[in-house]
């Protein structure tokens, strides 16, 4: 079975508990050592004070010169020992002979331990092992007449007695250490609990693996991703998102508000609104993007906003060309159907012997179709654009609209990308056809495409109701449309092509009463 991994919170709690325990134990040990040192110093001061008091007592001096010093000194020393709580009070001669001792059997025997400094007249304290075991003792000289040393006094406290006093302080020490340990453990547990909630109980290896995988996925997907926090600051932009939004790779965008980043206006407006969006087309520079935006939540709490972007520029261009081809195909199908009807009519007229009317009917329709084809193909040598105009002419005919190709229309090999030219012409013509739809006859759309003064001029006018001058600026904005069901993308795409090539757009009143759109696209120098 796989070994269960500890979460970060669990590891942190174990580490904190270990560190706190070691700190408390080290502190307790330090306090114990300090208390032992203080106890030793206090014992040294105590025995030194008692020894000096005994050495300066007049009775002690007198007894040392008596015939039997022990008779007087033994009771006095034991009374002093009992009163002061020391372990022994020994009065001795300068030659170490004891005159008093807690064990009377040792009286008269030599004192064990160092007495050199006291014989030299210097009281001192030391730790030695004697008959009662290890003890802290003081040795003080006793002076007689003429400042002559006539005896020594040694007072001591055994190490066992000092340790017993220290053991008596253990409850006090534990009374401070245990609450400190409990308080630290409780704080560590609360901190680990909070961390567990924030990390969802994941271990370090799991979080590392999750970060590596998520980072790799976010920066390798072919969709642009932009994540905002709940307060509107940028939390993440992946590589594709930077490319689609035109942000430099080294541009600092994280943890900055949307208003502080140079984003396309349509994207900034969508992010500022905070509304949900589903497959909404927007313009970002020279790109057509499909945006999806939604508010993210976790366990009912709003985390922020996620915006995903897909590039559909090439798809839109291909769709525009496909629409042109489809329109041409539909036109050819319609013409085939009409031609079949006319052919049947011509055959019937021939069978009825009305040959003149049959020839007139056949040649008239053929001449009109051939005249339109010759005019378009002769004026426009770009095959895709010629096919587009022919297709639009057929579609206009089906709608009862007269699509007029201006007589002076002329365009040889286009110096501009064909897709851009198709976008401009196709969307302007479609917009004109929509404008005249539903208006009373005659319905007319005029088209001009030509080169003049180092620029390509596209001019499309209609006989529709016209465009309000106050709405001209809105006409090239994505989402604006005169149709309630329109997506408002056609003229926005035209404006996008114009901006990309540094051209300009003019909107005026058409001679047929409707709107006249004029687009001027500069011809690149390398193409002239």
C-alpha positions in Angstrom: 0.0 0.0 0.0 1.2 3.5 -0.8 2.6 5.3 2.2 0.3 8.0 3.4 1.8 11.5 2.9 1.6 14.1 5.6 -0.1 17.3 4.8 1.8 20.6 5.1 -0.3 21.5 8.1 0.5 18.1 9.8 4.2 18.5 9.1 4.2 22.1 10.4 2.3 21.1 13.6 4.8 18.2 14.2 7.7 20.5 13.6 6.3 23.3 15.8 5.5 20.8 18.6 9.0 19.4 18.5 10.6 22.8 18.5 8.4 24.1 21.3 9.0 21.0 23.4 12.8 21.3 22.9 12.7 25.0 23.7 10.6 24.4 26.9 12.9 21.6 28.0 16.0 23.6 27.3 14.5 26.5 29.2 13.6 24.3 32.1 17.1 22.8 32.1 18.6 26.3 32.0 16.4 27.4 34.9 17.3 24.2 36.8 21.0 24.9 36.3 20.6 28.5 37.2 18.7 27.5 40.3 21.4 25.0 41.2 24.1 27.7 40.8 22.1 30.1 42.9 21.6 27.5 45.5 25.3 26.7 45.7 26.1 30.4 45.9 23.5 30.9 48.6 24.9 27.9 50.5 28.4 29.2 50.3 27.3 32.6 51.6 25.3 31.0 54.4 28.0 28.7 55.7 30.6 31.5 55.5 28.3 33.8 57.5 27.7 31.1 60.1 31.3 30.1 60.3 32.4 33.8 60.9 29.7 34.2 63.5 30.9 31.1 65.4 34.6 32.1 65.0 33.9 35.6 66.5 31.9 34.3 69.4 33.8 35.1 72.7 32.8 31.7 74.2 34.5 29.9 71.3 37.8 31.7 71.9 37.7 31.0 75.6 36.9 27.3 75.1 39.8 26.8 72.7 42.2 27.8 75.5 40.5 25.6 78.1 41.8 22.2 79.2 38.9 20.3 77.5 37.6 22.4 74.6 35.1 19.7 73.5 33.1 19.9 76.7 32.1 23.5 75.8 32.4 23.5 72.0 30.4 20.3 71.2 27.1 21.5 72.7 27.5 24.9 71.3 28.3 23.7 67.8 25.3 21.3 67.7 23.0 24.0 68.9 24.3 26.3 66.2 24.0 23.6 63.6 20.3 22.9 64.5 19.5 26.6 64.7 21.0 27.4 61.3 19.9 24.3 59.4 23.5 23.4 58.4 24.8 19.9 58.3 27.9 20.3 60.4 29.7 22.8 62.5 33.2 21.7 63.3 35.6 23.6 65.6 39.2 22.4 65.3 42.7 23.1 66.4 45.2 24.5 63.9 46.5 20.9 63.6 43.1 19.7 62.3 42.0 18.0 65.6 38.3 18.2 65.9 36.7 19.6 69.0 33.1 19.2 67.7 31.3 17.1 65.1 27.7 15.9 64.5 29.1 12.4 65.0 30.6 12.4 68.5 32.8 9.4 67.6 34.8 11.5 65.2 35.7 14.1 67.9 39.5 14.1 68.3 40.1 12.8 64.9 41.7 15.0 62.1 39.5 17.2 59.9 39.3 16.1 56.3 39.7 18.8 53.7 41.6 21.9 52.8 42.4 24.4 55.5 45.5 26.1 54.0 44.0 29.5 53.2 42.4 29.7 56.7 45.7 29.0 58.4 47.1 31.9 56.3 44.3 34.1 57.8 42.0 34.0 54.7 38.4 32.7 55.2 37.3 30.7 52.2 34.6 28.4 50.8 35.1 25.1 48.9 33.4 21.9 48.0 35.0 18.7 49.3 34.0 15.2 50.2 34.2 14.5 53.9 32.8 12.0 56.4 29.2 13.2 55.6 29.7 13.0 51.9 30.2 15.9 49.4 29.5 19.3 50.9 29.8 23.0 50.5 31.9 24.2 53.4 33.5 27.4 54.7 36.7 27.5 56.9 37.3 30.6 59.0 40.3 31.2 61.4 39.7 32.0 65.1 42.1 34.6 66.4 43.4 34.8 70.0 45.6 37.4 71.8 48.1 39.1 69.6 46.2 38.2 66.5 47.4 34.7 66.7 45.3 31.9 65.1 44.3 29.5 67.9 41.7 27.5 66.0 39.5 27.0 62.9 35.8 26.8 62.4 34.3 24.9 59.4 30.6 25.0 58.6 29.1 23.0 55.8 25.9 21.9 54.0 25.9 18.6 52.1 25.1 18.5 48.4 22.2 16.1 49.2 20.6 18.8 51.3 21.1 21.4 48.5 19.5 19.0 46.0 16.6 18.4 48.3 15.9 22.1 48.3 16.1 22.2 44.5 13.6 19.3 44.2 11.3 21.3 46.3 11.3 24.0 43.6 10.4 21.5 40.8 6.6 22.0 41.2 7.1 25.7 40.7 9.3 25.1 37.7 6.7 22.6 36.2 3.9 25.1 37.0 5.5 27.5 34.6 6.8 25.1 32.0 3.6 23.0 31.5 1.3 25.9 30.8 3.8 27.4 28.4 4.1 24.1 26.6 0.3 23.7 26.5 -0.2 27.3 25.2 2.5 26.8 22.5 1.0 23.5 21.5 -2.5 25.0 21.3 -1.2 27.9 19.2 0.6 25.5 16.9 -2.6 23.4 16.5 -4.7 26.4 15.7 -2.2 27.6 13.1 -1.9 24.1 11.5 -5.7 23.9 11.4 -5.9 27.2 9.5 -3.2 26.1 7.2 -4.9 22.8 6.6 -8.1 24.7 5.5 -6.1 26.9 3.2 -4.1 24.0 1.6 -7.0 21.6 1.6 -5.0 19.0 3.4 -2.5 18.6 0.6 1.1 17.5 1.1 4.2 19.4 -0.2 4.8 16.9 -3.0 1.1 17.1 -4.0 1.2 20.9 -4.1 4.5 20.9 -6.0 3.1 18.4 -8.6 -0.2 20.4 -8.8 1.7 23.7 -9.4 4.0 22.1 -12.0 1.1 20.5 -13.9 -1.2 23.5 -13.7 1.5 25.9 -14.7 2.5 23.7 -17.7 -1.1 23.4 -18.8 -2.0 27.0 -18.4 0.9 28.2 -20.4 0.6 25.5 -23.2 -3.1 25.7 -24.0 -4.1 27.4 -27.2 -6.7 29.5 -25.4 -5.9 32.8 -23.8 -6.6 32.9 -20.1 -6.9 35.9 -17.8 -7.9 35.5 -14.2 -9.0 38.4 -11.9 -9.2 38.4 -8.2 -12.4 39.4 -6.4 -11.1 43.0 -6.1 -10.5 43.3 -9.8 -6.7 42.7 -9.9 -5.0 40.5 -12.4 -4.0 37.2 -10.9 -2.8 35.3 -14.0 -2.3 35.8 -17.7 -1.0 32.8 -19.7 1.3 33.0 -22.7 -1.5 32.8 -25.3 -3.5 35.5 -23.4 -0.5 37.8 -23.6 -0.2 37.1 -27.4 -3.9 37.7 -28.1 -4.0 40.9 -26.0 -0.8 42.3 -27.4 1.0 42.3 -24.0 4.8 42.0 -23.9 6.2 38.8 -22.4 8.1 40.8 -19.8 5.2 43.2 -19.0 4.3 43.3 -15.3 0.6 42.7 -15.2 0.0 40.5 -12.2 -1.4 42.1 -9.0 -2.4 45.2 -11.0 -5.9 46.5 -11.6 -7.4 46.2 -15.1 -7.4 50.0 -15.5 -3.6 50.0 -15.1 -3.0 47.6 -18.0 -3.0 48.5 -21.7 -5.8 46.2 -22.8 -8.0 46.5 -25.9 -11.1 48.6 -25.1 -13.5 45.8 -25.8 -11.6 43.4 -23.4 -11.3 46.1 -20.7 -15.0 46.9 -21.0 -15.9 43.2 -20.6 -13.7 42.7 -17.6 -14.9 45.9 -15.9 -18.5 44.9 -16.4 -18.0 41.5 -14.6 -20.9 40.1 -16.5 -21.0 36.5 -17.8 -20.3 36.1 -21.5 -20.7 33.1 -23.7 -19.0 32.8 -27.1 -19.1 36.6 -27.5 -17.1 38.0 -30.4 -14.9 41.0 -29.6 -12.2 42.9 -31.4 -8.7 43.2 -30.0 -6.5 45.1 -32.3 -6.4 43.3 -35.6 -7.9 40.1 -34.1 -11.4 38.8 -33.8 -11.6 36.9 -30.5 -14.4 34.8 -29.0 -14.7 35.5 -25.3 -16.2 33.5 -22.5 -16.3 35.0 -19.0 -17.8 33.8 -15.8 -17.5 34.4 -12.1 -15.7 31.6 -10.2 -16.8 30.4 -6.8 -15.6 27.9 -4.3 -17.9 26.6 -1.6 -20.2 29.6 -2.2 -17.4 32.2 -1.9 -16.6 34.4 -4.9 -13.0 33.9 -5.9 -12.8 36.2 -8.9 -13.4 36.2 -12.7 -12.0 34.0 -15.4 -11.9 35.2 -19.0 -11.0 32.8 -21.8 -10.2 34.0 -25.4 -10.1 32.1 -28.7 -8.6 33.6 -31.8 -11.0 33.4 -34.7 -9.4 35.9 -37.0 -8.3 33.3 -39.6 -11.6 31.5 -39.2 -13.5 34.7 -39.9 -11.5 35.3 -42.9 -12.1 31.8 -44.2 -15.7 32.1 -43.4 -15.9 35.3 -45.4 -14.3 33.6 -48.4 -16.6 30.7 -47.9 -19.7 33.0 -47.8 -18.5 34.5 -51.1 -18.1 31.0 -52.7 -21.5 29.9 -51.2 -23.2 33.1 -52.5 -21.7 32.4 -56.0 -22.8 28.8 -55.8 -26.3 29.8 -54.8 -26.4 32.4 -57.6 -25.3 29.8 -60.1 -27.9 27.4 -58.8 -30.6 30.1 -59.1 -29.4 31.0 -62.6 -29.5 27.4 -63.6 -33.0 27.1 -62.4 -34.1 30.3 -64.2 -32.2 29.2 -67.3 -34.1 25.9 -67.3 -37.4 27.8 -67.1 -36.3 30.1 -69.9 -35.1 27.2 -72.0 -38.4 25.5 -71.6 -40.2 28.7 -72.6 -37.9 29.1 -75.7 -38.5 25.5 -76.7 -42.3 25.9 -76.4 -42.2 29.1 -78.5 -40.2 27.2 -81.1 -42.7 24.4 -81.1 -45.5 26.9 -81.5 -43.7 28.4 -84.5 -42.9 31.7 -82.9 -39.2 31.5 -83.6 -38.6 35.3 -83.5 -39.9 35.7 -80.0 -37.9 32.6 -78.9 -34.7 34.1 -80.2 -35.4 37.5 -78.8 -36.1 36.0 -75.3 -33.0 33.9 -75.3 -30.6 36.5 -76.5 -31.9 39.3 -74.2 -31.3 37.4 -70.9 -28.0 36.0 -72.2 -26.8 39.5 -73.1 -27.7 40.9 -69.7 -25.9 38.2 -67.8 -22.9 38.3 -70.1 -22.8 42.0 -69.9 -22.6 41.9 -66.1 -20.0 39.2 -66.1 -17.9 41.0 -68.7 -18.1 44.2 -66.8 -17.1 42.7 -63.4 -14.4 40.4 -64.8 -13.0 43.1 -67.1 -12.9 45.7 -64.3 -11.6 43.5 -61.5 -8.8 41.1 -62.3 -8.7 39.7 -58.8 -10.6 36.4 -59.1 -11.9 36.2 -55.5 -13.1 39.8 -55.6 -14.8 39.3 -59.0 -16.5 36.1 -57.7 -17.6 38.0 -54.6 -19.2 40.8 -56.7 -20.9 38.3 -59.0 -22.3 36.4 -56.0 -23.5 39.6 -54.4 -25.2 40.6 -57.6 -27.0 37.3 -57.8 -28.1 37.6 -54.1 -29.2 41.2 -54.7 -31.3 40.0 -57.7 -33.0 37.4 -55.6 -33.9 40.1 -53.0 -35.2 42.4 -55.7 -32.3 44.8 -55.3 -30.4 46.3 -58.2 -26.7 45.9 -57.6 -24.9 48.4 -59.8 -21.2 48.1 -60.5 -20.0 51.7 -61.3 -18.8 52.1 -64.9 -15.4 53.5 -63.8 -14.8 50.6 -61.4 -11.3 49.3 -62.1 -8.9 47.2 -60.1 -6.0 45.2 -61.4 -3.9 43.0 -59.2 -4.6 44.1 -55.7 -1.5 45.2 -53.7 -3.4 44.5 -50.5 -4.2 41.1 -48.9 -7.1 39.6 -50.7 -8.8 38.6 -47.4 -8.7 42.2 -46.2 -10.2 43.5 -49.5 -12.9 40.8 -49.4 -13.7 41.7 -45.7 -14.2 45.4 -46.6 -16.2 44.9 -49.8 -18.3 42.0 -48.6 -19.3 43.5 -45.3 -20.1 47.0 -46.9 -22.2 45.3 -49.6 -24.0 43.1 -47.0 -24.6 46.1 -44.9 -26.1 48.0 -47.9 -28.3 45.0 -48.8 -29.6 44.9 -45.2 -30.2 48.7 -45.3 -32.5 48.5 -48.4 -34.3 45.4 -47.2 -37.9 46.2 -46.6 -37.8 49.6 -48.3 -40.1 50.4 -51.2 -38.8 50.0 -54.7 -36.7 50.9 -56.4 -34.0 49.4 -54.2 -30.5 50.0 -55.4 -26.9 49.4 -54.2 -23.9 51.0 -56.0 -20.4 49.6 -55.7 -17.1 51.1 -56.8 -13.7 49.5 -56.3 -10.6 51.2 -57.8 -7.1 52.5 -57.2 -6.4 56.3 -57.1 -3.6 58.4 -55.7 -1.6 55.5 -54.2 -4.6 54.1 -52.3 -7.4 51.6 -52.8 -10.9 53.2 -52.7 -14.0 51.2 -51.9 -17.3 53.0 -52.2 -20.7 51.5 -51.5 -23.9 53.5 -51.5 -27.5 52.4 -51.0 -31.0 53.8 -51.4 -32.0 52.9 -47.9 -33.3 55.2 -45.1 -29.8 56.5 -44.4 -27.7 56.6 -41.3 -28.2 59.2 -38.6 -25.1 61.4 -38.5 -25.0 61.0 -34.7 -24.7 57.3 -35.0 -21.8 57.2 -37.5 -19.2 56.7 -34.7 -21.3 53.8 -33.2 -21.6 52.1 -36.6 -18.0 50.8 -36.5 -18.3 49.6 -32.9 -18.7 45.9 -32.2 -22.2 45.0 -31.1 -24.0 48.0 -32.7 -26.6 47.1 -35.3 -29.8 48.6 -36.7 -31.3 45.0 -36.6 -32.5 43.7 -33.3 -31.1 40.3 -34.0 -27.8 41.6 -35.5 -24.4 40.8 -34.0 -23.0 44.1 -35.1 -19.7 42.7 -36.3 -19.6 43.5 -40.1 -18.7 47.2 -39.9 -16.5 46.6 -36.9 -14.5 44.2 -39.0 -14.2 46.8 -41.7 -13.0 49.3 -39.1 -10.5 46.8 -37.9 -9.0 46.4 -41.4 -8.9 50.2 -41.9 -7.0 50.7 -38.7 -4.6 47.9 -39.5 -3.6 49.5 -42.8 -3.7 53.1 -41.6 -6.7 54.0 -43.8 -9.7 56.1 -43.2 -13.5 55.9 -43.5 -16.0 58.5 -44.7 -19.8 58.3 -44.3 -22.0 60.7 -46.3 -25.4 60.9 -48.0 -25.7 58.8 -51.1 -27.2 60.1 -54.4 -30.0 57.6 -54.0 -30.9 59.0 -50.7 -29.3 56.4 -48.4 -25.8 56.1 -47.0 -22.5 56.2 -48.8 -19.6 54.5 -47.2 -16.1 55.3 -48.6 -13.1 53.4 -47.4 -9.6 54.5 -48.4 -6.7 52.0 -47.8 -3.1 53.2 -48.6 -1.1 51.1 -50.9 2.2 49.9 -49.3 5.3 51.6 -50.7 6.9 48.3 -51.6 3.9 47.5 -53.8 4.1 50.8 -55.8 
